[in-house]
Amino acid sequence: DKHIISIIMFLYKNGRVKKSEIYRNVSYTATMVGKIDALEDMGLLTQEQKKYENNTIYIELTERGLSVAKKLLDIESIILGEEPETQDDFVSTPSQIRDRVT
């Protein structure tokens, strides 16, 4: 799912963020809460609620999530004909990868 990959890559690039930042920068659809929860259930990210900050929820990748993000970067590099290695200049959605390849 493109939003799941986009969430992982957004967190990889930005580190710990407020949940609202994911909605603002990735997508704000009715299914996003479920996708974020599914990523947490898979052990790829954590959610931490700060009651003293008006119940703000912070999200960040786990070590497993970081590993997945790096593998996604390697896959993108291979598709683009580059050496697979983690790069800061990545594409955040599968459609953007397809657009760069074609």
Backbone hydrogen bonds, N-H to C=O, Kabsch-Sander energy under -0.5 kcal/mol:
donor,donor_aa,acceptor,acceptor_aa,energy
5,I,1,D,-1.9
6,S,2,K,-2.4
7,I,3,H,-2.6
8,I,4,I,-2.2
9,M,5,I,-2.6
10,F,6,S,-2.6
11,L,7,I,-2.4
12,Y,8,I,-2.1
13,K,9,M,-2.3
14,N,10,F,-2.3
15,G,11,L,-2.5
17,V,59,I,-2.5
19,K,57,I,-2.9
21,E,18,K,-1.2
22,I,18,K,-1.1
22,I,19,K,-0.5
23,Y,19,K,-1.8
24,R,20,S,-2.3
25,N,21,E,-2.3
26,V,22,I,-2.9
27,S,22,I,-1.1
32,M,29,T,-1.5
35,K,31,T,-1.9
36,I,32,M,-2.6
37,D,33,V,-2.5
38,A,34,G,-2.3
39,L,35,K,-2.1
40,E,36,I,-1.9
41,D,37,D,-2.6
42,M,38,A,-1.8
43,G,40,E,-1.5
44,L,39,L,-2.7
45,L,39,L,-0.8
46,T,60,E,-2.7
48,E,58,Y,-2.8
50,K,56,T,-3.2
51,K,49,Q,-0.8
53,E,50,K,-1.4
54,N,51,K,-0.8
55,N,50,K,-0.8
56,T,50,K,-1.0
56,T,53,E,-1.1
58,Y,48,E,-3.2
58,Y,56,T,-0.5
59,I,17,V,-3.2
60,E,46,T,-1.7
62,T,44,L,-1.9
66,L,62,T,-2.5
67,S,63,E,-2.1
68,V,64,R,-2.1
69,A,65,G,-2.5
70,K,66,L,-2.2
71,K,67,S,-1.9
72,L,68,V,-2.4
73,L,69,A,-2.0
74,D,70,K,-2.0
75,I,71,K,-2.4
76,E,72,L,-2.3
77,S,73,L,-2.3
78,I,74,D,-2.3
79,I,75,I,-2.4
80,L,76,E,-2.1
81,G,78,I,-1.4
82,E,77,S,-3.3
85,E,83,E,-0.7
90,F,88,D,-1.3
97,I,93,T,-1.6
98,R,94,P,-2.4
99,D,95,S,-2.2
100,R,96,Q,-1.9
101,V,97,I,-1.7
102,T,98,R,-2.3
